[in-house]
Amino acid sequence: MKRVVAILLLLLLGYIFINLDYSRSEGGSYEYYITNWEEVGVPNLVTAILADWRAYDSLGEAILLFTAVAGFYILLGGKKK
């Protein structure tokens, strides 16, 4: 049963990664912040990048790490009785 759950998680993550948008955006982050300065609401460009984009990146890394640890825990048999 645990292997089935692990395989389903693997297939779900594979499906998510396949359906991500890998297209290249025009202009890059500097042009984005220059053109949308009022929407960002942070006066410093470096702080804006760290607060806006890096926060989502760090959240994604934390979710990925938690998923990896949970997957290995399930694959290795969980808590021994």
Secondary structure by P-SEA (a helix, b strand, c coil): caaaaaaaaaaaaaaaaaacccccccccaaaaaaaaccccccccaaaaaaacaaaaaaaaaaaaaaaaaaaaaaaaccccc
